Amino acid sequence: EFRPGYTAQGQLDPSEGVPFRLTRNITTLLSPLLVDGVFASAMGATALAISERGPLLKPYLNLLLRDDLLSWQGSKAAPKSDAEHRAAENQLKERITKNTARVMERVTTAAPRINTTPGPGGAPPRHDHRVDHICHRLIEAAAQPERLCHMNPSFVPWL
């Protein structure tokens, strides 16, 4: 299933064991060199670009989430009266706003942070870890067999 999970209140549910689909087949196809190198760097650069241009992308994200929430809500129960329909529309707007904020927050969290403040005595900035360490942690979490085995069998049809 490629749809995100939702709670009963229509909020995005980040309770899955893996952050995104990265099976052993995909890792083998890309090779470890590409996964740890180019893929992680591209993931970090994309997250940084999205977080910097968030206000420009929010309307598009709203549209994507609105369509998905409408199909999710339609799979529940259809409103019977006009008043119920208006209430469902207002509730939908609130859910879209909250879900968009949650997605943008998660993307901003994954974006690399570059330390530009000079060190003591005008020394160059000190970096304690790689700039894209969060992307590498997400990749590690997505590729762990211990986490993949807890997913729905349709998530990983060909390990």
Secondary structure as UniProt FT lines:
FT   TURN            8..9
FT   HELIX           24..34
FT   HELIX           35..39
FT   HELIX           40..52
FT   HELIX           54..75
FT   HELIX           82..110
FT   HELIX           120..122
FT   TURN            131..132
FT   HELIX           133..143
FT   HELIX           145..148
FT   TURN            149..150
FT   TURN            153..155
//
